[in-house]
Amino acid sequence: MARRPAPEPRAFDVVVIGSGAAGLTTALNLAARFKVAVLAKGDVAAGSTAWAQGGIAAVLEAGDTIESHIEDTMVAGAGLNDRAAVEFVVENAAAAIDRLAELGVPFNPGDTLSERWHLTREGGHSHRRIVHVDDATGWAVQQALQAAATAHPNITLVPGMVALDLITERNVEGERFAPRGCHGVYAFDTGTRHVQAFVGKAVVLATGGASRVYQYSTNPDGSTGDGVAMGWRAGCRVSNMEFNQFHPTCLFHPTVKNFLITEAARGEGGHLKLPDGTRFMDRYDARLELAPRDVVARAIDAEMKRLGLDHVLLDISRLGADFVRHHFPMIHARLLELGIDCTVEPIPVVPAAHYSCGGVMVDLAGRTDLAGLWAAGEVTQSGLHGANRLASNSILECLVFGQAVADDIAARWDDAPVPVIRAWDESRVTDSDEEIVVAHNWDELRRFMWDYVGIVRTDKRLQRAAHRVKLLRKEVQDYYGNFRVTPDLIELRNLVTVADLIVRSARARKESRGLHYTTDYPKTLAKAKDTVLDPVVGRL
């Protein structure tokens, strides 16, 4: 087959990879001065932001304090949080909510004249501080940000772009010793089936998390750790990859595998029960259903293993039919479609991979180790979450760090030209005739990560996972080197990289802390220490 000519690079001032809350917030705060491209893997609204149900945490209630929100975040994070990062995000939370309201996000109004918005409570929070739009907050936030970005003349939304690799000094044309830095991204265009280069003075990773590395997840299919893998290959340190949050309450259903039942269902008084109707959280934590997610997920996992169950039950019918329909309309409607009336019967639930607390290391301005590359949101390890994310701090992190990244890019801007970048070269590869290899390896990876690197870990399980990751890495690298890229191959390559980082990090932590629980080291060490992987030195 004749070599296909590579498309000319598309040049912008700033290239944002990811179109959720972090990416769109960054773009909107840069667009007054700069031309910004926002790349989406699929549809612009297909990322995790639109799936978020619960809400956004901020200190808005009389009697609540900034210090209390900070302390709740630190407690949930098992002391591994960077206090400066926690303070930075919490102190900027109310302003972030105000900006969303100005964009038209219709937060539920308060029940009294003295309350601007209705506030709910979720596990790990000591006060009501969650603003929300019924039980579909993420969708409302996504729609408002997306509408503003669509209307802005300096923002170009580019759907159907599967990010492949960052453009660095290795891709600069005609220079053997170009200064280390990031100049853009190569992305597979699902429309043309070509690899397209996007170049810019600044590049922002806002690609979300990696929970689809597990067999069961609440995340959309695109949550494959692309930004973490690309950052790692480009030379960025990653940190705390062993902390994978499993949401306690994902719907257990034969065909619907990733429908989340929001944390607020327990925050408003829902009870977790065994099939015989008895509650069990009192055996695990004094906070009962309001304990942090890691505690609740382990409790459910323990009960399922103890009794040989494939699920437990979440009962919100006790709250009253009118309350359920009013506060959880989306959940109620979806469950009715599946034959479950949650106003009169309990919901079958299981834990599922939900959030990646580790990622590319950034400072409070969202700067990475690579000049010209910033990052915001779930792709990062900013220090906010520590060993476990507190409920409803996720979109908040996207909003606050999206603003911080934009401010830092603007403050550091210079007008030096972007170097000439080499076109993507596929002259030595062919089209694959064995796509089944990709599908098989994808399934195998997600199965052994679920079995060996899940809610409860052991040294033996992690050793088995490490062995399988090593074999898969070799097979995927050989495949990648011989065949033209496809979206599935790009995602598999990234998932294998992320799985390797998770397993290496988990094996390095000789304690149980937050989301990382191992029966071989059940105690928590006195000193909290991040797990840092450095691709440059190749060791912890």
N, C-alpha and C positions, 0 to 999 in steps of 0.2 A: 504494500500500500504506500502511495506517495506521502511524503511528509507534509503535514498540514501547516500552512504559514501561521505563525503566532500573531494574535491580534496586537495592535499597538497598545502600549500601556495607557491607562486612563489616569490623568493627573488631577489631584486636588490639593488643597492646603492640608487638610486633615482627613485621614481614613479611619473610620470607626468600624470595627468588626463586631457586629452584634446589634440587634435592633430592639432590645428590651428596655427596661427602665434605666439601666446604667448607660447604655449606648445613646439612647434618645436624649436623656438629660444632658449628657456631654455635648452632643451635637447642637441642641437648642441654645446652650450657653456659649457656644463658639460662633454661631451663625451670623451674629451681628458684624463680625470682622472677617470671617474666613469662609471659604468654600469647603463644604464638608460632604463626604460620601459616607453613607451608613449602609453597610453590607449585611444582608440577612441570608441565612442558609436556605430557608424556604420562603414562605410568606413572611411579611414584615411582622405580623402579629403571632407567629407560630412558636415563639420562645416561651420560657418558663414564667415570665412576668404575667402574662395573660391567664395563667393557670392558678395564680395565687388567690386563695379564698379569704383567709382570715382578716388581714388588714395591715396597718402600719403603726408601730409603737412610737409614742411621743408623750411627754409630760404635759398634760392639758387639763387634768382634773384638780380641783381645789383639794389641797391636802397631799397631793403627790409632789415629789421633788426630783430634781435632776440627779441628786445623789442616790435616791432610791432606785431609779432606772439603771444607773451605773452599777450599783451593788447587785441588782438582780441579774444583770448581764454577766458580771464577774462570777457570781455564784453558779449560774448555768454553765459558764465556760470553764468551770473547775479550776479557776485561778490561773489559767494559761493565757488569758487575754492580756493584751498590751493596754494598760490603763489609759495611756495618752490617747490611743485610738478610740477606746470606749467613750472617754470624755468628749472627744472631738465630734463623734457621731451623735451622741445623746444631746449635746448642747446645741447642735444644729438641726435637731429633729423637727421642732415646731415650725421653724422657718421653711423647711422642706415641705411640710404639710400645707402651709400657707401658699406656697408657689403652685402646688397641685390644685388647690382650690381656685386660684386665680385662672388656671388653665381650664377650669370647668369640671373637675372631678366632683361628682355629686355625693360627697360623704353624707351618711345618714345624720340627720339633724338630732340635736339633743332632745330629751323628753321634757325639759323645763326651759323657761326663758333664760335661766342663768347658764345653761349648757349650750355651747355653740354646736357641738357634734355629739352624737351618741358614742359612748366609749364602752367597749367590751373588755373582758379580761381573759387572758390565756395562761397556759401552764408556765410556771416559773416567775410570773409577774406578781408583785405584791399590791398592785393597784390596778384599777381600770384605766388603761391608757391606749387602747387599740382603736384608732379611727378606722372606719370601714364603709364599704358600699354594699350593704346586705352581706351576702357570702360570696361576692364576686368582685372583690376590691381590685385584684390584679388586672382583670379585664377592663375595668373603668379607668385605671391608671394608664394602661397600654393605649386605650382608645384616645384619651386626652393628649398624651404625649405624641402619638402618631399623627393625630389631626394637626397639631401645631407644627410638627416637622414637615408634613406634606404641604402645608400652606406656606412654608418659608422658602423664599427664592434661592437661598444659599445652601439648602440641604437637598441632596440627591439621595433618595432611597433606592437601593439596588437589591431587589429580591433574587432568589435563586442562585446565590453565590456561596459555594462551599469552600471555605477558607482552607488552603492546602499547606502553605508554609509562609513564614514571614520573610520579607526581602531584607537581607542584611548586607554587610560589607562583602560577603562571599559572592553576591550577585551583581556587584558593581562592574560595569563594562570597562575593560582596559586598565584596571588598577589592581596590581598584585597586593598592595599594602594599604588599602583604603581604611580609614578610621572605623573602629567598631561602632555600629549603630544600626537602627532599623529605618527603612525607607519605604515600606509598604507591605503588600501581601500579594501572593499568588492565590487565585481563587478559581475553582472549577465552575464555569457557567453552565448551569443545568439546561439552559435553553439552546445555546450554540454547541455545547459539548466541547468547547475549547477551554484552555486555561488562560485566564485574563489576569494581567498585572495591574494593580492599583497602587500608585505611588503618591507619597505626600511627605511634607515636612514633619508631621507628627502622625503616629499610629496609636490607636487605642484598642486594647483588648477588652471587649465587653461580651464575651461569648458564653457566659453562664457556667454551669457546673458539669459534673461527670457521672451523675447517678445512673445513667443507662449502662454503666459498666457492670451493673448487677442485673440479675434475672428479673427481679420484681422492683419496680420503681414507680413513684408518683409523677415522674417527670415526662415531658414530651420526648419523642424519639430522638430529637436533635441534641439532647444533653449528653454529648459524647466526649467531653473534656478537650475539645479542639484547642482552645486557647492555652490551657495548661501544657498540652503536648507541644504546640508550636513555640511557646515561650521557652520551654525546656530545651528543645532542639536548637533554638537561637542563642542559648547561653544564659538564660535567666534561672536564678535559684527558685526552687519551690519549697514550700514548708507545710508541715502538719497534714500531709495527705492521708494519714491513717484515720483521721476523724471524719467519718462518713455518717451523717445523720439519717437514721431510719425513722420515718414518721410512724407513730404508733397506730394510726387509724387510716389505712387504705381499705377501700371496699374489697371484700372477698367475694368474687363473682366468677363464674366459669368462663365468661367471654370478655368482661370489662376488667382489665388488669391494672389500670393506673388512675382510678378515680379516688381522689383524696376527700376524706371527711375532715373538715377544718378543725383546728385546735380549739376554736371558739365553741364547738359543740360540747366539749368538756368544760371549757371556761364558764359556760352558762349553766352548768349543772348536770351534764350528761354523765351517766354511770357506766363503767366497764364491768361486764358480767361474764360468768361462765355459762355454758348452755343450760345448767340447772337453775339459772337466775341469781346465783350468789355473786356478790362483789368480791374482789380479790386484792385491790390495791392497798388495803390496810396492812397486808402482809409485807409490803415492800417499802412504803414511804408514808410518813405522817401527813404529807400534803395530798395523799390519795390521787385522784385523777388530775389534780393541778400540779403534780410534780413535773420537772423538766422532761423533755421528750426522751432523752436517753434512758432515764429511769423507767418511764412508762413502757417504752419499747422492750426493754430487757424483761420487765415484769410479764408482759404479754408473751414474749418468747419463752420464758420459763414455764408459764402455765400451759402453753401449747405443748411443750416438750414433756412436762410432768404428766399430763393427761392424754397425750396422743391426739391433740386437737388440730384441725387445720385452720381454725379461726376462733376468735372470741366475739363477744357482742358489745355493741355500744348502744345504750338505751337513752334516747332523748325524748321518748314518748311521755315520760314523766313531767316534762316541761309544759305540756299542754299543746293541743293541736294548733290553736291560734298563734301561740308563741313560736312554734316551729315554722309554720308557714311564713310568718312575718320576718323572723330573723335568719332563716335558712331557706329562702325560696328556691334557689338554684339546686341545692342538694335535694330538697323535697321533691322537686319536679323530676330531676334525673332518676332518683330512686323509684318514683312511681312508674316511670317508663320501663324500669327493670323488674317491676312487680313487687317492690318493697314499699310499704306505706310506713314511713318512720314516725308518723304521729300515733301509731297504735302498736307497732312491733319494733324490736331492736334491729340494729344494722350489723350484719356480719363484717368483721374487720380483721386485718392482719397488718403487721408492720411492713414497710416497704422503703427502699432507699429513696431519700428525699432531698438531701442537701449536702454539698461538699464544703466542709469548713476550711480545708486547706486549699492551696493554690499558689499562683505566682506571687512572690513576695513584693510588696509595695510599701512605700512610706505614706505619710499623711497627705501628700499631694498626688498619690497614685503613680509615682515614678517607679519603674522597674530597674533592674540592673543594666538594661540596654538603653543607651542614649537614643532618644526619639521614640521610645515605646512607653506608653502609659497603660494602666489597666484599672478597671473598676468593676465592682459587683462580685458575683459568686466565683468568678475565675481567679480571684485574688485570695491571698492570706494577708489581710490588712492589720490583724491584731484585734479586730473587734470581737470575733466569736470565740476565740480560744478553743477549748476542747469540745464545745457543744454550742450551737447557735440558740439563743433565746428566741422564742416565737415572735414573729412580726418585726424582727430586726433586719430582715433580708432586703425587702424593697427599700427600707430606710437607708441601708448601706449604699444601695445603688444610687439613690437620690443625692446623698451627701457627698459621696466620692465622685459621682458624675460631675457635680458642681466644682469640686476641688480640682479634678483633672483639667476641666476647661479653664479654670482660673490660672493654673500653673502653665498650661500650654500658652495661653495668651501672654503671661508675664515673661516667658522665656523665648518668645518668638524672635527669630531673625530672618532676614530675607535671602540668605545664602541659597543657591540653587540646589535642587535635588540631583544627585549624580545620575548618570545614564545607567539604566538597569538592563541586564541581559534578559532576553525573551526566554520564556519557558521552553526547554528543549525536550522533545519527545521523539527525536530522530532514531533512537536506538531501542525503542520499545514497540510492542505490537498490541493489538486488541486481544483481550483474554478470551479463551474458549472454555474456561473452567471457573465460571462465577460461583459454582457450588462450593468451591474452596472457601470463598469469602463468607458465605452464609454459614457454613459448618463451623468455621473458626470463631465467628461472632457468637454463635450459640454456645460453643464450648467455653469460651472466655467468660461469658455472663453466668453460666452455670457454676463453674468452679469458684468464681469470685463470691457468689452467693453462699456456696457450701463451706468455703474455707476462710473467707475474709469478711464474714457477715457480722451479726450483732454480737456474738460471743466467739472469741478466737482462742487458739492454742498454738504453741510453737510448731507442733506437728502439722496442723492444718496450714499454717503459713508456709512451712517448708514445702508442702505439696503444691501450694499455689505458686511459689517461686519457681519450682521445677517446670510447671506447666506454662507459666509466662515465658520462661526462657525458650522453650520449644516453639511456642507460638510466635515470639518475636523473630526468630530465625526464619520461620516459614513465611511470615508476612513481609519481612524485608526482602526475601528472595522474590516473592510475588510482585512486590512494589517495584523492584528493580527491572522487571522483565515485561510488565504490561502497562498499558495506558491507564491512567487513574480514572476511577469512577467515584461517585459519592459514597457508595458502600465501602470501597477500599480505603478511601481517605478516613472515614469514620473508624473503621477497624484498626487501621494503623495508629490512630490517636488513642483508641481505647486500650490497645495493647501497651502503649507507652504509659498511659495513666494507671493501668493495672499494675505495671511494674513499679511505678512510683509509690502506689498505695502499699503494696506488699513490702517493699524495701523500708518504707517508713514504719509500718506496723512491726516489722521484725526488729527494728532499732529501738522501739520503746519498751523498756523492761519494767513496766508498771501498768496498772489500770487507771485511766483518767478519762472522765467524760465519756465520749462516744467510743473510745478504744477500751474494750474490756477483754482481758485474757485470763483464763483460769490458771495459767502458769505463773502469772505475776498479779495476783488479785489486789494487792495493796497499792496505795497511791504514795509516791515519793514525796518527801518534804518540800523539795524544790521543783517548781514547775519550769520545764525547759522545752522550747520549740524543737521539733525535728526539722532540720534543714538539709536539703539535698542540693548539692552544687555540681552542675554539669561540667564546670571548668576543672575542678580539682578531682571530681569523680569519687568523692567519698562524703560521709557525713561530716 
